[in-house]
């Protein structure tokens, strides 16, 4: 990950990624991986032998011992203060790709057209008020939020679409969070696929509806066949582009696509930067233990351009820690059955589905970024950032990376 030399001064603020990337024309992943990409999104294909090795590598003990990687990113406080406040209005009409509850173990999921997306009339989108960007990120003020452990069965839709993502990187074994958004595709943070200095992760395995006791016996796990992240994240460690798509073949208990087994969430874009979201993930760094799916409800509170130029990240109140990286920010959280129509007819308060509108990306800390706080010591940052989910002229925007 790129680090600013002036960020090494005592006044520096450090952005800490919660999980854990490829120089142009250079492959640094497994020798069995085929790497593609120039200035647009960067992709890697995994061989059949590598996929088989992934299944053999991830034993129950290795999954239990996987570490939530804390990746530091230095930002000068002076630059932090100069960062422009983004407007909350999207550049073009909001849209989304469709979701699915899954079609069962032995059936084929119905194909969904996502190349153009389903547009939503922007006149129906009322923009909530932004919060105030804190002048001192150590003390806030942060966006208000509520956090709780998921109640009820993890096997119900849409909760079962979220799971743990295991991978190896730079000699270590790590864990992030992720969610399905297609029959064979999963969305997560870029730093869960790449270290931001041109090195891809390897041995990636997704286990949906992960239980406190381990993998869910109803579903099992899937090994990746490849993936894509943004050029800016993979080569430069730019948090404003910290998202990734992972591809999976048949697997799990059913021997079928992961979307057939658990369904998938839709993906929303251009919904503005001050929408109410539900953030989900499996935080594992203290004080969490990684044994529960955690939900945090908050509003996108302010925006911040960490790298200057290009995209601008959004920030919500959220105190989840390492292990939650890559978990989805969801617009709507619909029941598996038909919902009661929203009383005001507004897509802002009821966005007509369950859409991924961001991912748990990075957190800021002042000291000891590589040492997670304990239950009694350390600084807990009460915020979480996500790169924007927008459809723009940027060839590395979220729709380009996710293939929508």
C-alpha positions as CSV (number, residue, x, y, z in Angstrom):
1,X,0.0,0.0,0.0
2,X,1.3,3.4,-0.9
3,X,2.4,5.5,2.1
4,X,3.0,9.2,2.2
5,X,6.4,10.2,3.7
6,X,5.0,13.3,5.3
7,X,2.4,11.0,6.9
8,X,5.2,9.7,9.2
9,X,5.2,13.0,11.1
10,X,3.6,13.1,14.6
11,X,0.5,14.8,13.2
12,X,-0.4,12.0,10.9
13,X,-3.7,10.2,11.0
14,X,-3.6,6.6,9.8
15,X,-6.4,4.9,7.9
16,X,-6.6,1.2,8.8
17,X,-8.0,-1.3,6.4
18,X,-10.1,-4.0,8.1
19,X,-9.1,-7.1,6.1
20,X,-6.3,-6.9,3.8
21,X,-3.6,-6.3,-4.4
22,X,-0.6,-5.7,-9.3
23,X,1.7,-3.4,-11.1
24,X,0.9,-2.8,-14.8
25,X,1.8,-5.9,-16.7
26,X,3.3,-7.7,-13.7
27,X,1.8,-10.8,-12.1
28,X,2.7,-11.3,-8.4
29,X,0.0,-13.9,-7.3
30,X,0.3,-17.6,-7.6
31,X,2.3,-19.0,-10.6
32,X,-0.9,-20.8,-11.6
33,X,-2.8,-17.4,-11.9
34,X,-3.3,-15.6,-15.2
35,X,-3.4,-11.8,-14.7
36,X,-5.1,-9.3,-16.9
37,X,-5.5,-5.5,-16.8
38,X,-3.8,-2.3,-17.8
39,X,-5.3,1.0,-16.6
40,X,-8.8,-0.3,-16.2
41,X,-9.9,-2.9,-13.6
42,X,-7.3,-5.6,-12.9
43,X,-8.3,-9.3,-13.0
44,X,-6.8,-12.6,-12.1
45,X,-7.9,-16.1,-13.2
46,X,-7.2,-19.1,-11.0
47,X,-6.4,-22.5,-12.5
48,X,-8.3,-25.6,-11.7
49,X,-5.2,-27.0,-9.8
50,X,-5.1,-23.8,-7.7
51,X,-8.8,-24.0,-6.9
52,X,-8.3,-27.6,-5.7
53,X,-5.4,-26.6,-3.6
54,X,-7.6,-23.9,-2.0
55,X,-10.1,-26.6,-0.9
56,X,-7.3,-28.7,0.6
57,X,-5.7,-25.7,2.4
58,X,-8.6,-24.5,4.3
59,X,-9.1,-26.9,7.1
60,X,-11.4,-26.1,10.0
61,X,-8.4,-25.3,12.2
62,X,-6.9,-22.9,9.6
63,X,-10.3,-21.1,9.3
64,X,-10.5,-20.8,13.1
65,X,-7.0,-19.4,13.3
66,X,-7.3,-16.9,10.4
67,X,-6.3,-13.4,11.3
68,X,-8.2,-10.2,10.4
69,X,-5.4,-8.2,8.7
70,X,-5.0,-4.5,9.7
71,X,-3.5,-2.6,6.8
72,X,-2.3,1.0,7.7
73,X,-2.7,4.0,5.4
74,X,-1.2,7.3,6.4
75,X,-3.1,10.6,5.8
76,X,-1.7,14.0,6.7
77,X,-4.0,15.9,9.0
78,X,-3.5,19.0,6.9
79,X,-4.7,17.2,3.8
80,X,-7.6,15.7,5.8
81,X,-8.8,19.2,6.6
82,X,-8.6,20.3,2.9
83,X,-10.5,17.3,1.6
84,X,-13.5,18.6,-0.3
85,X,-17.0,17.7,0.8
86,X,-18.7,15.8,-1.9
87,X,-22.2,16.7,-3.0
88,X,-24.9,14.2,-2.1
89,X,-26.6,14.3,-5.5
90,X,-25.6,11.5,-7.9
91,X,-24.5,12.5,-11.4
92,X,-27.0,10.3,-13.1
93,X,-30.2,8.4,-12.2
94,X,-30.0,5.7,-9.5
95,X,-30.2,2.1,-10.6
96,X,-29.8,-1.4,-9.3
97,X,-29.3,-5.0,-10.4
98,X,-31.9,-7.5,-9.3
99,X,-31.6,-9.8,-6.3
100,X,-32.6,-13.4,-5.9
101,X,-33.5,-15.7,-3.0
102,X,-31.9,-18.6,-4.6
103,X,-33.6,-21.6,-6.3
104,X,-32.6,-24.5,-4.1
105,X,-29.8,-27.0,-4.2
106,X,-30.7,-28.9,-7.3
107,X,-32.1,-26.1,-9.5
108,X,-30.7,-23.4,-11.7
109,X,-31.1,-19.8,-10.7
110,X,-33.0,-17.7,-13.2
111,X,-30.7,-15.4,-15.3
112,X,-30.8,-11.7,-14.4
113,X,-30.0,-9.0,-16.9
114,X,-27.7,-6.6,-15.1
115,X,-25.8,-5.0,-18.0
116,X,-28.0,-1.9,-18.0
117,X,-29.5,-2.1,-14.6
118,X,-33.1,-1.1,-13.7
119,X,-33.2,2.7,-13.4
120,X,-35.1,4.5,-10.7
121,X,-36.6,7.9,-11.3
122,X,-34.3,10.4,-9.5
123,X,-37.3,12.6,-8.7
124,X,-38.4,10.0,-6.2
125,X,-35.1,10.2,-4.3
126,X,-35.2,12.7,-1.4
127,X,-31.7,13.4,0.0
128,X,-31.3,13.3,3.8
129,X,-29.1,15.9,5.5
130,X,-25.4,15.3,5.6
131,X,-23.7,15.2,9.0
132,X,-20.7,17.4,9.8
133,X,-17.2,16.1,9.0
134,X,-15.2,16.0,12.2
135,X,-12.2,18.4,12.4
136,X,-10.6,16.0,14.8
137,X,-11.2,12.4,13.6
138,X,-9.9,11.0,16.9
139,X,-12.8,12.4,18.9
140,X,-15.5,12.8,16.3
141,X,-18.3,13.7,16.2
142,X,-19.3,10.5,14.4
143,X,-22.5,9.6,12.7
144,X,-25.1,8.1,15.1
145,X,-25.5,4.3,14.8
146,X,-27.0,1.3,16.4
147,X,-25.3,-2.1,16.4
148,X,-26.5,-5.6,17.3
149,X,-25.9,-9.3,16.6
150,X,-28.1,-10.8,14.0
151,X,-31.1,-12.5,15.6
152,X,-32.8,-15.6,14.3
153,X,-31.5,-18.2,11.8
154,X,-28.5,-17.4,9.6
155,X,-30.1,-19.7,7.0
156,X,-32.9,-17.2,6.1
157,X,-32.6,-14.8,3.1
158,X,-31.1,-12.3,2.9
159,X,-28.8,-13.0,5.9
160,X,-27.5,-16.2,4.3
161,X,-25.9,-14.2,1.4
162,X,-23.3,-12.8,3.8
163,X,-20.4,-14.9,4.9
164,X,-16.7,-15.1,5.8
165,X,-14.0,-14.8,3.1
166,X,-10.7,-16.7,3.9
167,X,-7.5,-16.1,1.9
168,X,-3.7,-16.1,2.1
169,X,-1.6,-13.1,1.4
170,X,2.1,-12.3,1.9
171,X,2.7,-15.5,3.9
172,X,-0.3,-15.1,6.2
173,X,-3.8,-16.5,6.5
174,X,-6.6,-14.0,6.8
175,X,-10.3,-13.5,7.1
176,X,-12.7,-10.8,5.7
177,X,-16.4,-10.7,5.1
178,X,-18.3,-10.7,1.7
179,X,-21.7,-11.2,0.2
180,X,-23.1,-12.7,-3.0
181,X,-24.5,-10.4,-5.7
182,X,-24.9,-13.0,-8.5
183,X,-25.2,-16.6,-9.3
184,X,-21.4,-17.1,-9.2
185,X,-20.1,-13.7,-7.9
186,X,-19.3,-12.2,-4.6
187,X,-18.5,-8.6,-3.7
188,X,-16.0,-7.6,-1.0
189,X,-13.3,-5.0,-0.3
190,X,-10.3,-4.6,-2.6
191,X,-8.0,-5.1,0.3
192,X,-9.4,-8.5,0.8
193,X,-8.2,-9.5,-2.6
194,X,-5.0,-7.4,-3.0
195,X,-2.5,-5.7,-0.7
196,X,-2.5,-2.5,-2.6
197,X,1.1,-2.9,-3.8
198,X,0.4,-5.2,-6.8
199,X,0.2,-8.5,-4.9
200,X,-3.0,-10.6,-5.2
201,X,-4.3,-12.8,-2.4
202,X,-4.4,-16.5,-3.1
203,X,-6.4,-19.5,-1.8
204,X,-9.7,-17.5,-1.5
205,X,-12.7,-19.4,0.0
206,X,-16.2,-18.0,0.7
207,X,-18.3,-19.6,3.4
208,X,-21.8,-18.1,3.5
209,X,-24.0,-17.9,6.6
210,X,-21.0,-18.7,8.7
211,X,-21.9,-19.9,12.2
212,X,-20.2,-19.4,15.6
213,X,-19.2,-23.1,15.5
214,X,-17.8,-22.9,12.0
215,X,-19.0,-23.5,8.4
216,X,-22.7,-23.8,7.9
217,X,-23.5,-27.5,7.3
218,X,-26.4,-26.5,5.1
219,X,-24.2,-24.7,2.6
220,X,-20.4,-25.4,3.0
221,X,-17.8,-23.3,1.2
222,X,-16.8,-22.3,-2.3
223,X,-13.3,-21.8,-3.8
224,X,-12.7,-18.9,-6.1
225,X,-11.9,-19.2,-9.9
226,X,-10.7,-15.6,-10.2
227,X,-11.5,-12.0,-9.4
228,X,-11.3,-8.3,-10.3
229,X,-10.4,-5.2,-8.4
230,X,-9.8,-1.6,-9.4
231,X,-6.4,-0.5,-10.9
232,X,-6.2,2.3,-8.3
233,X,-6.5,0.0,-5.4
234,X,-4.4,-2.8,-6.7
235,X,-1.5,-0.6,-7.8
236,X,-1.7,2.4,-5.5
237,X,-3.7,1.3,-2.4
238,X,-6.3,4.1,-3.0
239,X,-9.1,3.6,-0.4
240,X,-11.6,5.5,-2.7
241,X,-11.5,2.5,-5.0
242,X,-11.4,-0.3,-2.4
243,X,-13.9,-2.9,-3.9
244,X,-13.5,-6.2,-5.6
245,X,-15.5,-8.9,-7.5
246,X,-14.7,-12.6,-6.8
247,X,-15.8,-15.4,-9.1
248,X,-16.7,-18.9,-8.0
249,X,-17.5,-22.2,-9.7
250,X,-19.7,-25.0,-8.5
251,X,-19.1,-26.0,-4.9
252,X,-20.5,-26.2,-1.4
253,X,-22.7,-29.0,-0.1
254,X,-24.9,-28.8,-3.2
255,X,-22.1,-28.9,-5.8
256,X,-23.8,-25.9,-7.4
257,X,-23.3,-22.2,-7.9
258,X,-23.2,-20.3,-4.6
259,X,-26.1,-18.1,-5.7
260,X,-28.3,-21.2,-6.3
261,X,-27.8,-22.2,-2.7
262,X,-28.1,-18.9,-0.8
263,X,-29.5,-16.4,-3.3
264,X,-27.9,-13.0,-3.8
265,X,-28.3,-9.3,-3.1
266,X,-28.8,-6.7,-5.8
267,X,-26.3,-3.9,-6.3
268,X,-27.3,-0.3,-6.2
269,X,-25.5,2.7,-7.7
270,X,-25.9,6.5,-7.8
271,X,-28.1,6.5,-4.7
272,X,-26.3,9.5,-3.3
273,X,-23.9,9.7,-0.3
274,X,-26.3,10.2,2.6
275,X,-28.6,7.2,2.4
276,X,-29.5,5.0,5.4
277,X,-27.6,1.8,5.2
278,X,-27.3,-1.5,7.0
279,X,-23.7,-2.6,7.4
280,X,-23.0,-6.3,8.0
281,X,-19.9,-8.3,8.7
282,X,-18.0,-10.7,10.9
283,X,-15.7,-8.4,13.0
284,X,-13.1,-10.5,14.7
285,X,-10.6,-8.0,16.2
286,X,-11.3,-7.1,19.8
287,X,-13.8,-6.7,21.4
288,X,-15.4,-9.0,18.8
289,X,-14.7,-12.7,18.4
290,X,-15.7,-13.3,14.8
291,X,-18.4,-15.7,15.9
292,X,-21.4,-13.6,15.1
293,X,-22.8,-11.7,12.1
294,X,-23.0,-8.1,13.2
295,X,-25.4,-5.5,11.9
296,X,-24.9,-1.8,12.2
297,X,-27.6,0.7,11.1
298,X,-26.5,4.2,10.3
299,X,-26.7,7.0,7.7
300,X,-23.9,8.0,5.3
301,X,-22.7,10.8,7.5
302,X,-20.1,12.7,5.5
303,X,-17.7,12.2,2.5
304,X,-14.0,12.3,2.3
305,X,-11.5,12.2,-0.6
306,X,-8.5,10.3,0.8
307,X,-6.3,10.4,-2.2
308,X,-7.3,13.7,-3.9
309,X,-9.0,13.5,-7.3
310,X,-11.0,10.6,-8.6
311,X,-13.7,9.1,-6.5
312,X,-14.7,10.3,-3.0
313,X,-15.4,7.8,-0.1
314,X,-18.4,8.0,2.2
315,X,-18.4,7.5,5.9
316,X,-20.9,6.2,8.4
317,X,-20.9,5.7,12.2
318,X,-19.8,2.1,12.8
319,X,-17.4,0.5,15.3
320,X,-16.9,-2.9,13.7
321,X,-13.3,-4.1,13.6
322,X,-11.0,-6.3,11.6
323,X,-12.7,-9.2,9.9
324,X,-15.7,-7.1,8.9
325,X,-13.9,-5.8,5.8
326,X,-15.8,-6.4,2.6
327,X,-19.1,-6.9,4.4
328,X,-22.0,-5.2,2.5
329,X,-23.7,-1.8,3.1
330,X,-27.2,-2.7,2.3
331,X,-30.1,-0.4,1.2
332,X,-33.3,-2.1,2.4
333,X,-33.4,-5.4,4.3
334,X,-36.4,-7.0,2.9
335,X,-38.2,-10.1,4.3
336,X,-38.0,-13.2,2.1
337,X,-41.7,-12.8,1.5
338,X,-43.4,-9.8,-0.1
339,X,-43.0,-6.6,1.9
340,X,-45.8,-4.2,2.8
341,X,-45.6,-1.2,0.5
342,X,-44.0,1.9,2.0
343,X,-46.6,4.4,3.1
344,X,-45.1,7.5,1.5
345,X,-44.3,5.8,-1.8
346,X,-40.7,7.0,-1.6
347,X,-37.8,4.9,-2.9
348,X,-35.6,6.8,-0.4
349,X,-37.2,5.2,2.6
350,X,-38.0,1.9,0.9
351,X,-35.6,1.4,-2.1
352,X,-37.7,-1.4,-3.6
353,X,-35.2,-4.2,-2.8
354,X,-32.2,-5.3,-0.9
355,X,-29.2,-3.7,-2.6
356,X,-25.4,-3.6,-1.8
357,X,-24.6,0.2,-1.7
358,X,-21.1,0.0,-0.3
359,X,-18.6,-2.3,1.5
360,X,-16.8,-2.1,4.8
361,X,-13.5,-0.7,3.7
362,X,-11.2,1.2,6.1
363,X,-11.0,2.9,9.5
364,X,-8.7,5.6,10.8
365,X,-6.6,5.3,13.9
366,X,-4.0,7.5,15.5
367,X,-1.5,5.0,16.9
368,X,-0.8,1.3,16.9
369,X,-2.7,0.6,13.7
370,X,-1.3,-2.9,13.5
371,X,-2.3,-3.7,17.1
372,X,-6.1,-4.0,17.5
373,X,-7.5,-2.6,20.7
374,X,-8.3,-4.9,23.5
375,X,-11.5,-4.8,25.5
376,X,-9.9,-2.4,27.9
377,X,-7.1,-0.6,26.0
378,X,-6.7,1.1,22.7
379,X,-8.7,3.6,20.7
380,X,-11.9,2.5,19.1
381,X,-12.8,4.5,16.0
382,X,-16.6,4.9,15.7
383,X,-16.7,5.2,12.0
384,X,-16.4,3.1,8.8
385,X,-15.8,4.2,5.2
386,X,-16.8,2.8,1.9
387,X,-15.8,3.7,-1.7
388,X,-18.7,5.2,-3.6
389,X,-21.0,2.9,-5.6
390,X,-21.5,5.1,-8.6
391,X,-22.0,4.8,-12.4
392,X,-19.7,7.4,-13.9
393,X,-17.2,7.9,-16.7
394,X,-14.5,6.5,-14.5
395,X,-13.3,3.2,-16.0
396,X,-12.7,1.8,-12.5
397,X,-16.1,2.7,-11.0
398,X,-18.0,0.0,-9.1
399,X,-20.1,-1.1,-12.1
400,X,-16.9,-1.7,-14.2
401,X,-15.2,-3.7,-11.4
402,X,-18.3,-5.7,-10.6
403,X,-19.1,-6.3,-14.3
404,X,-22.6,-4.8,-14.1
